[in-house]
Structures are given as C-alpha cells and as structure tokens.
C-alpha cells in the first residue's frame, strides 16, 4: 500500500519535484497522443462513430439518418407522448453523441401520439366523487354548472358534456351539471370576498343564486380578478335565483 505521507514528503524534495513533474508530463503526453493520434485513427478506420440525434424526427427520417451514419435503426417499442405525433421518435438508445462501433443497433421508441381514455359515467355521483373519477382516468374537470331540478337529489351530477364510454384524448376536459334539488324558500348568501372570479361564480351558482353584473376596479395591490365587494352581504337570506353583483380587481393597463 502506498504511504501518501512519505510520497508527499519525497515530492517536496528537489529530486522529488523533478520526479513528480516527470509523471505529470508523461501523463500529458499520453493524453495528447490519444486525442490526436489514436482516437482519430480509431474513428477513421470505422471503429467509432458518433450517434446522431433522432429524437423528434419521423421514424423513416431517423432510420435514413442512421443508415447514412453506418448504424442500424431498430424499433424498440411504442410510447404515448402528448408532445409528439404518431410515428415520431420519442427516445433512442444509445443517446445522441455517444461513440459506438460501425453497424451498432440504435433502438428507437416511437410515439403513438397522445394517450386516449374512456370517459367514465359521472351522472349520479357527488361532485367530489365525479372529479376524483375523472382524475383517476387522466381527464380534467372543466366547467361546473348548478341547476334546480325537481325530483333530483341535491348535490349529484345530472349531466356531463361528453357521453360515457367515449374515447377521447387525455387532455380533454369534461364539464358537468350538479343538481340543487327542489328550490327552497330561502338560501344563505355565501361570502365570495377575496375569491377569484371563477371560484366566486361557482360558489354563487352552488348556493342557488345567479351571478349578475361584474364591475372592475384598478387595484395594483391585489391579484387581478379578486373579488373585493358583493352586492348582498354574506350570511344574508335571499330567494333562489336572486342575483348577486360583484366588484373585481384589475391592474393598471388591463382596464376592462
């Protein structure tokens, strides 16, 4: 085993410094010879090739490029990808810029486009369960409307924008309508202060009210579309279908 303390002490002597410098110089010369003579010779004789980048290219084009480079394209499988259409290369192995031997197989994974899923049945589910069901299959919830519907249970989905069992892209959103049940004599006005306009709209509809006029006022201290006033105070009693007006913030240069 090398005693590094003795080696260091030896290197600090005049003879040791010459000895150490000779080792460093020798290593430098070896690297210089390898980079400038051995590696070019190795590549020149067809033993080492640089793998081109084929990702995001059509498979046919990628195959031609690899053949021109004296490499062989092999389909390694398929994979859904929302950013690349059907037939384009998603992944390659070995990766681009790797050095390989002539004739090496380059395995390409091909895109089958964006994943498609079956739309689940939402009607009859609660609002939360319906949203979770959409998430479980990779779909997103779109707009949610609320409506008084006699003979329907309050709080369940009564309609959806895309029919169940439809095959759709995973990026599609599904809208749904929630029952408010039988209209009652009075409803309690919710607080929508400090909410975004989208959230406020949903809360107002869920309470059985209608969102009326939306006025905008410049306020650079708050995020745009923040509700800062409502026409009926929170907690007040109103009749089903009454209108609630709101005041919403905007910023300088974005006046409505």
C-alpha positions as CSV (number, residue, x, y, z in Angstrom):
1,X,0.0,0.0,0.0
2,X,1.2,3.5,-0.9
3,X,2.2,5.6,2.1
4,X,0.9,9.0,0.9
5,X,2.7,11.0,3.6
6,X,6.1,9.5,2.5
7,X,5.2,10.1,-1.2
8,X,4.3,13.7,-0.4
9,X,7.5,14.3,1.6
10,X,9.5,12.8,-1.3
11,X,7.7,15.1,-3.8
12,X,8.6,18.2,-1.8
13,X,12.4,17.5,-2.2
14,X,14.2,18.8,-5.3
15,X,14.6,15.3,-6.7
16,X,11.0,14.5,-5.8
17,X,9.7,17.6,-7.6
18,X,11.6,16.6,-10.8
19,X,10.2,13.0,-10.4
20,X,6.6,14.3,-9.8
21,X,6.9,16.7,-12.8
22,X,8.1,13.9,-15.0
23,X,5.0,11.9,-14.1
24,X,2.6,14.8,-14.9
25,X,4.4,15.5,-18.2
26,X,4.2,11.8,-19.1
27,X,0.5,11.7,-18.5
28,X,0.0,14.8,-20.5
29,X,1.9,13.3,-23.4
30,X,-0.1,10.1,-23.3
31,X,-3.4,12.1,-23.4
32,X,-2.1,14.2,-26.2
33,X,-1.2,11.1,-28.2
34,X,-4.5,9.5,-27.5
35,X,-6.6,12.6,-28.5
36,X,-4.6,13.5,-31.6
37,X,-3.5,10.1,-33.0
38,X,-5.1,7.1,-31.5
39,X,-8.7,8.2,-31.3
40,X,-8.7,9.8,-34.8
41,X,-7.2,6.6,-36.2
42,X,-9.8,4.5,-34.4
43,X,-12.6,6.6,-35.8
44,X,-11.0,6.9,-39.3
45,X,-10.9,3.1,-39.6
46,X,-14.7,2.9,-39.0
47,X,-14.5,1.5,-35.5
48,X,-16.0,4.5,-33.7
49,X,-19.0,6.6,-34.8
50,X,-20.9,9.4,-33.2
51,X,-24.6,8.6,-32.7
52,X,-26.8,11.3,-34.3
53,X,-29.8,12.7,-32.6
54,X,-33.0,11.2,-33.9
55,X,-35.5,12.3,-31.2
56,X,-38.5,14.3,-32.5
57,X,-37.9,13.1,-36.1
58,X,-40.2,10.8,-38.1
59,X,-39.1,7.2,-37.8
60,X,-38.5,7.0,-41.6
61,X,-36.2,10.0,-41.5
62,X,-34.4,8.8,-38.3
63,X,-33.9,5.4,-40.0
64,X,-32.4,7.0,-43.1
65,X,-30.1,9.2,-41.0
66,X,-28.8,6.3,-39.0
67,X,-28.2,4.2,-42.2
68,X,-26.2,7.1,-43.7
69,X,-24.2,7.1,-40.5
70,X,-23.5,3.3,-40.9
71,X,-25.7,2.5,-38.0
72,X,-28.9,0.3,-37.8
73,X,-32.3,1.5,-36.6
74,X,-34.4,-0.9,-34.6
75,X,-37.9,-0.2,-33.3
76,X,-37.7,-0.8,-29.5
77,X,-41.4,-0.2,-28.8
78,X,-44.1,2.4,-28.7
79,X,-45.0,5.1,-26.1
80,X,-47.7,7.7,-25.8
81,X,-46.5,11.3,-25.9
82,X,-48.7,14.4,-25.8
83,X,-45.9,16.5,-27.5
84,X,-45.0,14.3,-30.4
85,X,-47.5,12.9,-33.1
86,X,-47.8,9.3,-34.1
87,X,-44.7,7.9,-35.8
88,X,-42.1,10.2,-34.3
89,X,-39.1,9.1,-32.3
90,X,-39.6,9.7,-28.5
91,X,-36.4,8.1,-27.2
92,X,-33.2,6.5,-28.5
93,X,-30.6,4.2,-27.0
94,X,-27.7,4.8,-27.1
95,X,-28.3,8.5,-26.8
96,X,-27.1,11.1,-29.2
97,X,-23.3,12.0,-29.3
98,X,-22.3,8.6,-27.9
99,X,-19.3,6.9,-29.6
100,X,-20.2,3.4,-30.9
101,X,-18.9,0.9,-33.4
102,X,-19.9,0.8,-37.0
103,X,-23.1,-1.1,-37.6
104,X,-24.3,-0.7,-34.0
105,X,-28.0,-1.1,-33.4
106,X,-29.7,2.1,-32.3
107,X,-33.0,1.3,-30.5
108,X,-35.8,3.8,-31.2
109,X,-39.0,4.2,-29.2
110,X,-41.8,5.6,-31.4
111,X,-44.7,7.9,-30.3
112,X,-48.2,6.7,-30.7
113,X,-49.5,10.2,-30.1
114,X,-51.4,11.5,-27.1
115,X,-53.0,8.8,-24.9
116,X,-56.7,8.1,-25.3
117,X,-59.0,7.2,-22.5
118,X,-62.6,6.2,-22.0
119,X,-64.9,8.8,-20.4
120,X,-66.4,7.4,-17.2
121,X,-70.0,7.7,-16.1
122,X,-70.4,10.7,-13.8
123,X,-74.2,11.1,-13.6
124,X,-75.4,10.0,-10.2
125,X,-72.1,10.7,-8.5
126,X,-71.4,13.5,-6.0
127,X,-69.4,16.5,-7.2
128,X,-66.3,15.4,-5.4
129,X,-66.6,11.7,-6.5
130,X,-67.1,12.8,-10.1
131,X,-64.0,14.9,-10.0
132,X,-61.9,12.1,-8.5
133,X,-63.3,9.6,-11.1
134,X,-62.1,11.9,-13.9
135,X,-58.6,12.3,-12.3
136,X,-58.3,8.5,-11.9
137,X,-58.5,8.0,-15.7
138,X,-56.3,11.0,-16.6
139,X,-59.1,13.5,-17.5
140,X,-59.7,17.0,-16.2
141,X,-62.8,18.7,-14.9
142,X,-64.0,21.6,-17.0
143,X,-66.8,24.0,-16.2
144,X,-69.3,23.1,-13.4
145,X,-72.9,24.4,-13.6
146,X,-75.6,24.2,-10.9
147,X,-79.3,24.0,-11.5
148,X,-82.5,23.5,-9.6
149,X,-84.1,20.2,-10.8
150,X,-87.2,18.9,-9.0
151,X,-87.2,15.2,-8.4
152,X,-83.3,15.1,-8.5
153,X,-81.1,14.5,-5.4
154,X,-79.3,17.7,-4.3
155,X,-75.5,17.6,-4.9
156,X,-75.3,14.9,-7.6
157,X,-74.2,15.1,-11.2
158,X,-77.2,15.2,-13.6
159,X,-75.4,15.9,-16.9
160,X,-71.9,15.6,-18.4
161,X,-70.6,17.2,-21.6
162,X,-69.1,14.1,-23.1
163,X,-71.1,10.8,-23.1
164,X,-69.8,7.9,-21.0
165,X,-67.5,5.4,-22.8
166,X,-66.5,7.9,-25.4
167,X,-62.8,7.6,-26.4
168,X,-61.1,11.0,-26.0
169,X,-57.6,12.4,-25.7
170,X,-56.2,12.6,-22.2
171,X,-56.0,16.4,-22.4
172,X,-59.8,16.8,-22.9
173,X,-61.9,18.5,-20.1
174,X,-65.3,17.3,-19.1
175,X,-68.0,19.7,-18.0
176,X,-70.8,18.7,-15.7
177,X,-74.0,20.0,-14.2
178,X,-74.9,19.5,-10.5
179,X,-78.4,19.3,-9.2
180,X,-79.5,21.8,-6.5
181,X,-82.6,19.7,-5.9
182,X,-86.0,21.2,-5.2
183,X,-86.0,25.0,-4.8
184,X,-86.4,26.0,-1.2
185,X,-87.9,29.2,0.3
186,X,-84.6,30.8,1.2
187,X,-80.9,30.5,0.6
188,X,-77.9,31.8,2.5
189,X,-75.7,34.2,0.6
190,X,-72.1,32.9,0.6
191,X,-69.0,35.1,1.0
192,X,-67.1,35.4,-2.2
193,X,-64.8,38.2,-0.9
194,X,-61.1,37.6,-1.7
195,X,-62.0,34.7,-4.0
196,X,-61.1,34.7,-7.7
197,X,-63.9,35.4,-10.1
198,X,-64.0,31.8,-11.3
199,X,-64.3,30.5,-7.7
200,X,-66.9,33.2,-6.8
201,X,-69.0,32.2,-9.8
202,X,-69.0,28.6,-8.8
203,X,-69.9,29.4,-5.1
204,X,-72.8,31.7,-6.2
205,X,-74.2,29.1,-8.5
206,X,-73.8,26.4,-6.0
207,X,-75.8,28.5,-3.5
208,X,-78.7,28.6,-6.0
209,X,-78.1,32.3,-6.9
210,X,-77.2,33.9,-10.2
211,X,-74.0,36.0,-10.8
212,X,-75.1,39.3,-12.1
213,X,-73.0,42.4,-13.0
214,X,-69.3,42.2,-12.7
215,X,-67.6,45.6,-12.2
216,X,-63.8,46.1,-12.4
217,X,-61.7,48.5,-10.4
218,X,-57.9,49.1,-10.6
219,X,-56.1,47.8,-7.6
220,X,-52.3,47.1,-8.1
221,X,-52.0,45.7,-4.6
222,X,-54.1,42.6,-5.2
223,X,-54.0,39.9,-7.8
224,X,-56.2,40.5,-10.9
225,X,-59.8,39.0,-10.8
226,X,-60.0,39.1,-7.0
227,X,-63.5,39.9,-5.6
228,X,-63.4,42.8,-3.2
229,X,-67.2,43.6,-2.9
230,X,-70.5,41.9,-3.3
231,X,-74.0,43.4,-3.6
232,X,-75.6,41.2,-0.9
233,X,-73.7,40.7,2.4
234,X,-72.5,37.2,3.3
235,X,-74.9,35.4,5.6
236,X,-78.0,37.3,4.4
237,X,-81.0,35.3,3.3
238,X,-82.1,35.5,-0.3
239,X,-84.6,33.8,-2.6
240,X,-83.4,31.1,-5.0
241,X,-82.4,32.6,-8.3
242,X,-81.6,36.1,-6.8
243,X,-78.8,38.0,-8.5
244,X,-75.5,38.8,-6.8
245,X,-73.3,41.5,-8.3
246,X,-69.6,41.7,-7.5
247,X,-66.7,44.1,-7.8
248,X,-63.4,42.6,-9.1
249,X,-59.9,43.9,-9.2
250,X,-57.8,44.6,-12.3
251,X,-54.4,46.2,-12.7
252,X,-53.1,49.2,-14.5
253,X,-53.1,48.7,-18.2
254,X,-55.7,45.9,-18.1
255,X,-58.8,48.0,-17.5
256,X,-62.0,46.2,-18.6
